[in-house]
């Protein structure tokens, strides 16, 4: 009986030792995992550390989309390259551009290490890509906006009035949904805004790029504060690069707050310089 009891005690002691060792291992593993996590967002971002160590950011852009991105012998210029350079400056990183065709934008992003860290190329947030890509705050809304002598109207306020639109545009489609609205269609956005100046229409609903450029030379016309048909452009970043995404998004928000982004839009979209 005494021997059997001693055997049972020995077995129990070994089980306790085994459980203790397992507990120690689990604590070590959990601690290691927690060390690789940011207290706010998630897993340690090794790619962010690589970017910090190398000191530069690889930015993809399609330089065939003026005024957003334009090819020159000295490198791309335009709204998007300037936004990228400003972000790089705020992050303390050199910006190196990789010129892309539109079809290669996402491929370059999702095939590291020889691809891009971010892509800024008139990309619209695509809900079907959010499993592999994060999008930033929009840096520009290219949607359709009301242009009129009253500056800040909404489509609903135009009931019973005349609206000029570009034929078969998104603005044309949106206007058809408004009751009691007379729609006049023109071949170009410029012709639609001419109709407002001529008193043939109370407002025009045109794309925001055309509206910026036209009203820069016709200052008695103004744009509504918000687009009636939004079309936001955002920067794309690999979904796993959450630290980089946060840093870029914070930089964009700061640029919006301090007026830098508006100044760049005015420079490149409202009054684009002549490019040789």
Order of alpha helices (4+ residues) and beta strands (2+ residues): alpha-alpha-beta-beta-beta-alpha-beta-alpha-beta-beta-beta-beta-beta-alpha-beta-alpha-beta-alpha-beta-beta-alpha-alpha
